[in-house]
Amino acid sequence: MSDHDKSRRVRDMFSAIAGRYDFLNHFLSANIDRRWRRICVREVSGRIPVPVPRILDIGCGTGDLSLAFSGLGPVIGCDFCHPMLRIGASKVRNSSLNQPVALLGADALMLPFADASFDVVVSAFVLRNLADIDRGLREMRRILRPGGVMSVLDFGMPRIPVLAPIYRFYFLRVLPKLGKIISGVEGPYGYLPASVQSFPSAETLKEKAELAGFQNVEFKLLTAGVAVLLLGTAKSAEFDIPRTR
Ligand SMILES: C[S@@+](CC[C@H](N)C(=O)[O-])C[C@H]1O[C@@H](n2cnc3c(N)ncnc32)[C@H](O)[C@@H]1O
């Protein structure tokens, strides 16, 4: 499948379930996704290089991570799926925010922002969906100012002996069926298990982030490895920023 076809397929899937996305997310994860986003904010807030950082949330979807980060600084959320953004926009309108949140249409692989324009870049459950993960990480590095903070949250597979097989059964057999029944379409929950299984391990993600121009890269396994939080700092200006286009 070409990169273009994969992007279109992902966009179509999220368009089809946009109206049910938030409910499905919270229901299928028993609300643990909210806790993961809070941990993401907490980890970033301990590393931010300026008092009021400019924050970019890539693949913001319906805006939950953007809203969570609005306590730290002004946020731009971007996504290439307009039905998801429309729901996000109405949530932003109905929220009482500390800092402004603006949502716009943009592709994570070709961000419409100048080099070094943000202090923090965050992304939740997006990297796995990208047609080119390395290019996505290089774009994150490009739009961050040197010393800026990158934080990426995505699914992993737990490795703990007793939990691993139980979780695998839920994740591979139960979750796709429940997702289909509730959303009415095959959608991302049908493709989720395959996308997570073919997603690089946390160790490989760390290497990829270093190659893309991040330093002090570390990962945290959340909920015994069901989710992975990748953190890093953009290398200094002397680093030759790899161009993506
Ligand atoms: C699983 S949702 C996550 C949404 C949100 N970050 C959250 O935590 O709920 C993945 C989102 O990534 C978006 N996405 C996937 N590939 C993208 C790309 N190349 N450019 C922009 N958005 C993308 C999808 O449209 C979708 O809204």
The ligand as an SDF file (V2000), in Angstrom:
LIG
                    3D

 27 29  0  0  0  0  0  0  0  0999 V2000
   -6.4140    7.5230   17.5350 C   0  0  0  0  0  0  0  0  0  0  0  0
   -6.7440    9.1610   17.0430 S   0  0  0  0  0  0  0  0  0  0  0  0
   -5.9990   10.0840   18.3630 C   0  0  0  0  0  0  0  0  0  0  0  0
   -6.6390   11.4170   18.5690 C   0  0  0  0  0  0  0  0  0  0  0  0
   -6.1420   12.1870   19.7770 C   0  0  0  0  0  0  0  0  0  0  0  0
   -4.7270   12.4560   19.6910 N   0  0  0  0  0  0  0  0  0  0  0  0
   -6.4550   11.4600   21.0630 C   0  0  0  0  0  0  0  0  0  0  0  0
   -5.5740   11.3100   21.9070 O   0  0  0  0  0  0  0  0  0  0  0  0
   -7.6110   11.0710   21.2670 O   0  0  0  0  0  0  0  0  0  0  0  0
   -5.5730    9.3760   15.7270 C   0  0  0  0  0  0  0  0  0  0  0  0
   -5.7360   10.7150   15.0370 C   0  0  0  0  0  0  0  0  0  0  0  0
   -4.5840   10.9230   14.2200 O   0  0  0  0  0  0  0  0  0  0  0  0
   -5.0110   11.5280   13.0260 C   0  0  0  0  0  0  0  0  0  0  0  0
   -3.9870   11.2890   12.0060 N   0  0  0  0  0  0  0  0  0  0  0  0
   -3.5140   10.1070   11.5560 C   0  0  0  0  0  0  0  0  0  0  0  0
   -2.5900   10.3070   10.6080 N   0  0  0  0  0  0  0  0  0  0  0  0
   -2.4570   11.6410   10.4620 C   0  0  0  0  0  0  0  0  0  0  0  0
   -1.6640   12.4690    9.6400 C   0  0  0  0  0  0  0  0  0  0  0  0
   -0.8040   11.9670    8.7450 N   0  0  0  0  0  0  0  0  0  0  0  0
   -1.7870   13.8040    9.7480 N   0  0  0  0  0  0  0  0  0  0  0  0
   -2.6730   14.3550   10.6300 C   0  0  0  0  0  0  0  0  0  0  0  0
   -3.4660   13.6180   11.4390 N   0  0  0  0  0  0  0  0  0  0  0  0
   -3.3540   12.2710   11.3610 C   0  0  0  0  0  0  0  0  0  0  0  0
   -6.3390   10.8610   12.7210 C   0  0  0  0  0  0  0  0  0  0  0  0
   -7.1050   11.6150   11.8240 O   0  0  0  0  0  0  0  0  0  0  0  0
   -6.9470   10.7790   14.1160 C   0  0  0  0  0  0  0  0  0  0  0  0
   -7.7180   11.9020   14.4270 O   0  0  0  0  0  0  0  0  0  0  0  0
  1  2  1  0
  2  3  1  0
  2 10  1  0
  3  4  1  0
  4  5  1  0
  5  6  1  0
  5  7  1  0
  7  8  2  0
  7  9  1  0
 10 11  1  0
 11 12  1  0
 11 26  1  0
 12 13  1  0
 13 14  1  0
 13 24  1  0
 14 15  1  0
 14 23  1  0
 15 16  2  0
 16 17  1  0
 17 18  1  0
 17 23  2  0
 18 19  1  0
 18 20  2  0
 20 21  1  0
 21 22  2  0
 22 23  1  0
 24 25  1  0
 24 26  1  0
 26 27  1  0
M  CHG  2   2   1   9  -1
M  END
$$$$
